[in-house]
């Protein structure tokens, strides 16, 4: 079983490369679940807000758990008023979130960009499988498709005027940093550009990175600098226990958000 879990991300990467020529999506009918998530951004708050866009791009439960439970954790531990907006490609009879289609991603990102004020920050959290310079998108039994780093950069372009934190849990996610970097962004990835990450077996509750992320944000009054150090250390311990090759989570801090990186606001 450990061997199966160890190589699940490699197998997923091979499937993604085979699927790379498939179209990414098509037009979507109106979705009341999407409208409900979009409306959350209109919620008034007395203090500073964290507009949270959670994207579970892969149709396995760990993907949704990573982004949904982090939103809950931030709401209880952060000094910000957290406004969660979530899209998930996990299909279930009790589905609470819209599918993470092109339309849904654009809608939620634009809602965050439109509603974010000068004292607010936007937090984008993505959990999925990955390949070099690309992220996987999969819905139910359909074959996976790829969102390239350029496509992701375009999707997040409306956030250019805002301070933003972008967290990506996926294999090879460090390879996306170059196309996403901006002076007002902090980017955290689960792995180096040339490394896999772990914990993405279909029956897992969280990825290694997702579990470490939840633990790191559980401690109050931490800076992102402290949070990232804790994540990196926790992931390394989990990988060492399994004798896995280190994934080495990465971070990029834009020149305009160095103060946010060191502020004890989480």
For each residue, the residues with C-beta under 8 A, 3 or more apart:
1: 4 5
2: 5 6 242
3: 6 7
4: 1 7 8 201
5: 1 2 8 198 199 201 204
6: 2 3 198 242 244
7: 3 4 10 11
8: 4 5 11 12 200 201 202
9: 12 13 129 171 196 197 198 200
10: 7 13 14 196
11: 7 8 14 15
12: 8 9 15 16 129 136 144 171 200
13: 9 10 16 17 129 130 131 171 172 196
14: 10 11 17 18
15: 11 12 18 19 143 144
16: 12 13 19 20 129 130 131 134 136 144 146
17: 13 14 20 131
18: 14 15
19: 15 16 22 143 144 145 146
20: 16 17 131 134 145 146
21:
22: 19 143 145 146
23: 26 145
24: 102 137 145 146 147 151
25: 28 101 102 103 137 145
26: 23
27: 103
28: 25 31 99 101 102 103 104
29:
30: 34 35
31: 28 34 35 98 99 104
32: 35 36
33: 36 37 95 96 97 98
34: 30 31 37 38 87 98 103 104 107 108
35: 30 31 32 38 39
36: 32 33 39 40
37: 33 34 40 85 86 87 97 98 104 107 108
38: 34 35 41 85 107 108 111
39: 35 36 42
40: 36 37 43 83 84 85 111
41: 38 51 83 85 111 112 114 115
42: 39 115
43: 40 83
44:
45: 48 49 81 83
46: 81
47: 80 81
48: 45 79 80 81 119 120 121
49: 45 80 81 82 83 116 117 119 120 121
50: 74 78 80 81 82 83 120 121 122 123
51: 41 83 85 111 112 115 116 120 121 122 123
52: 71 74 82 83 84 85 86 123 125
53: 85 86 108 109 112 122 123 124 125
54: 67 68 70 71 84 85 86 87 88 125 126
55: 67 86 87 88 100 105 108 124 125 126 127 128
56: 63 64 66 67 68 86 87 88 89 90 97 100 127 128
57: 63 89 100 126 127 128 135 136 137 138 147
58: 63 89 127 128 129 136 137 138 144
59: 63 89 90 91 138 139 140
60: 63 90 200 202
61: 64 65 90 205
62: 65 66 127 199 200 201 202 204 205 206 207 210
63: 56 57 58 59 60 66 67 88 89 90 127 128
64: 56 61 67 68 88 90 97 127
65: 61 62 68 69 205 206 210
66: 56 62 63 69 70 125 127 169 206 207 209 210 213
67: 54 55 56 63 64 70 71 86 88 125 126 127
68: 54 56 64 65 71 72 86 88 97
69: 65 66 72 73 206 210 214
70: 54 66 67 73 74 125 210 213 214 217
71: 52 54 67 68 74 75 82 84 86 125
72: 68 69 75 76
73: 69 70 76 77 214 217 218
74: 50 52 70 71 77 78 80 82 123 217 266
75: 71 72 78 82 84
76: 72 73
77: 73 74 217 218 219 220 266
78: 50 74 75 82 217 265 266
79: 48 221 265 266
80: 47 48 49 50 74 120 121 265
81: 45 46 47 48 49 50
82: 49 50 52 71 74 75 78
83: 40 41 43 45 49 50 51 52 115
84: 40 52 54 71 75
85: 37 38 40 41 51 52 53 54 108 111 112
86: 37 52 53 54 55 56 67 68 71 97
87: 34 37 54 55 56 97 98 99 100 101 104 105 108
88: 54 55 56 63 64 67 68 95 97 98 99 100
89: 56 57 58 59 63 99 100 137 138 139 140
90: 56 59 60 61 63 64 95
91: 59 95 139 140
92: 95
93:
94:
95: 33 88 90 91 92
96: 33
97: 33 37 56 64 68 86 87 88
98: 31 33 34 37 87 88 101 104
99: 28 31 87 88 89 104 139
100: 55 56 57 87 88 89 104 105 137
101: 25 28 87 98 104 105
102: 24 25 28 105 106 155
103: 25 27 28 34 106 107
104: 28 31 34 37 87 98 99 100 101 107 108
105: 55 87 100 101 102 108 109 155
106: 102 103 109 110 155
107: 34 37 38 103 104 110 111
108: 34 37 38 53 55 85 87 104 105 111 112
109: 53 105 106 112 113 124 155 156 158 159
110: 106 107 113 114 158
111: 38 40 41 51 85 107 108 114 115
112: 41 51 53 85 108 109 115 116 122 159 162
113: 109 110 116 122 158 159 161 162
114: 41 110 111
115: 41 42 51 83 111 112 120
116: 49 51 112 113 120 121 122 162
117: 49 120
118:
119: 48 49
120: 48 49 50 51 80 115 116 117 162 163
121: 48 49 50 51 80 116 162 163 164 165 260
122: 50 51 53 112 113 116 159 162 163 164 165
123: 50 51 52 53 74 164 165 167
124: 53 55 109 156 159 164 165 166 167
125: 52 53 54 55 66 67 70 71 167 169
126: 54 55 57 67 135 166 167 168 169 170
127: 55 56 57 58 62 63 64 66 67 169 170 207 210
128: 55 56 57 58 63 135 136 137 138 169 170
129: 9 12 13 16 58 135 136 138 144 170 171 200
130: 13 16 134 135 136 168 170 171 172 173 176 191 197
131: 13 16 17 20 134 135 136 146 171 172
132: 172 175 193 194
133: 148 149 172 175 176 179
134: 16 20 130 131 146 147 148 149
135: 57 126 128 129 130 131 146 147 152 168 170 173 176
136: 12 16 57 58 128 129 130 131 144 145 146 147 170
137: 24 25 57 58 89 100 128 144 145 146 147
138: 57 58 59 89 128 129 142 143 144 145
139: 59 89 91 99 142
140: 59 89 91
141:
142: 138 139
143: 15 19 22 138
144: 12 15 16 19 58 129 136 137 138
145: 19 20 22 23 24 25 136 137 138
146: 16 19 20 22 24 131 134 135 136 137
147: 24 57 134 135 136 137 151 152 155
148: 133 134 151 152
149: 133 134 152 153 175 176 178 179 180
150: 153 154 179
151: 24 147 148 154 155
152: 135 147 148 149 155 156 176 179 180
153: 149 150 156 157 179 180
154: 150 151 157
155: 102 105 106 109 147 151 152
156: 109 124 152 153 159 164 166 180
157: 153 154 160
158: 109 110 113
159: 109 112 113 122 124 156 162 164
160: 157 182 184
161: 113 184
162: 112 113 116 120 121 122 159 184
163: 120 121 122 184 185 256 257 260
164: 121 122 123 124 156 159 182 184 185 186
165: 121 122 123 124 185 186 187 188 224 260
166: 124 126 156 180 185 186 187 188
167: 123 124 125 126 187 188 189 213
168: 126 130 135 173 176 187 188 189 190
169: 66 125 126 127 128 173 189 190 197 207 209 210 213
170: 126 127 128 129 130 135 136 173 189 190 191 197
171: 9 12 13 129 130 131 190 191 195 196 197 200
172: 13 130 131 132 133 175 191 192 193 194 195 196
173: 130 135 168 169 170 176 189 190 191 197 250
174: 177 189 191 192 193 194 195 248 250
175: 132 133 149 172 178 193 194
176: 130 133 135 149 152 168 173 179 180 187 189
177: 174 180 181 187 189 193 250 252
178: 149 175 181
179: 133 149 150 152 153 176
180: 149 152 153 156 166 176 177 185 187 252
181: 177 178 185 187 252 254
182: 160 164 185 254
183: 254 255 256 257
184: 160 161 162 163 164 254 256 257
185: 163 164 165 166 180 181 182 252 254 257
186: 164 165 166 224 251 252 253 254 257 260 261
187: 165 166 167 168 176 177 180 181 250 251 252
188: 165 166 167 168 224 228 231 249 250 251
189: 167 168 169 170 173 174 176 177 249 250 251
190: 168 169 170 171 173 197 207 208 209 235 247 249
191: 130 170 171 172 173 174 195 196 197 209 247 248 249 250
192: 172 174 195 247 248 250
193: 132 172 174 175 177 250
194: 132 172 174 175
195: 171 172 174 191 192 245 246 247 248
196: 9 10 13 171 172 191 245 247
197: 9 130 169 170 171 173 190 191 200 207 208 209 235 247
198: 5 6 9 207 208 238 239 242 244 247
199: 5 62 204 206 207 208 209 210 211 238
200: 8 9 12 60 62 129 171 197 204 207
201: 4 5 8 62 204
202: 8 60 62
203:
204: 5 62 199 200 201 207
205: 61 62 65 211
206: 62 65 66 69 199 210 211 214
207: 62 66 127 169 190 197 198 199 200 204 210 211
208: 190 197 198 199 211 212 235 238 239 247
209: 66 169 190 191 197 199 212 213 231 235 247 249
210: 62 65 66 69 70 127 169 199 206 207 213 214
211: 199 205 206 207 208 214 215 234 238
212: 208 209 215 216 230 231 234 235 238
213: 66 70 167 169 209 210 216 217 231
214: 69 70 73 206 210 211 217 218
215: 211 212 218 230 234
216: 212 213 219 222 226 227 228 230 231 234
217: 70 73 74 77 78 213 214 222 227 266
218: 73 77 214 215
219: 77 216 222 226 230
220: 77 266
221: 79 264 266
222: 216 217 219 226 227 230 264 266
223: 226 227 261 262 263 264 265 266
224: 165 186 188 227 228 260 261 262 263 266
225: 228 229 261 262
226: 216 219 222 223 229 230 264
227: 216 217 222 223 224 230 231 266
228: 188 216 224 225 231 232 249 251
229: 225 226 232 233
230: 212 215 216 219 222 226 227 233 234
231: 188 209 212 213 216 227 228 234 235 249
232: 228 229 235 236 248 249
233: 229 230 236 237
234: 211 212 215 216 230 231 237 238
235: 190 197 208 209 212 231 232 238 239 247 249
236: 232 233 239 240 246
237: 233 234 240 241
238: 198 199 208 211 212 234 235 241 242
239: 198 208 235 236 242 244 245 246 247
240: 236 237 243 244 246
241: 237 238
242: 2 6 198 238 239
243: 240
244: 6 198 239 240 247
245: 195 196 239
246: 195 236 239 240
247: 190 191 192 195 196 197 198 208 209 235 239 244
248: 174 191 192 195 232
249: 188 189 190 191 209 228 231 232 235
250: 173 174 177 187 188 189 191 192 193
251: 186 187 188 189 228
252: 177 180 181 185 186 187
253: 186 257 258 261
254: 181 182 183 184 185 186 257 258
255: 183 258
256: 163 183 184
257: 163 183 184 185 186 253 254 260 261
258: 253 254 255 261 262
259: 262 263
260: 121 163 165 186 224 257 263 265
261: 186 223 224 225 253 257 258
262: 223 224 225 258 259
263: 223 224 259 260
264: 221 222 223 226
265: 78 79 80 223 260
266: 74 77 78 79 217 220 221 222 223 224 227
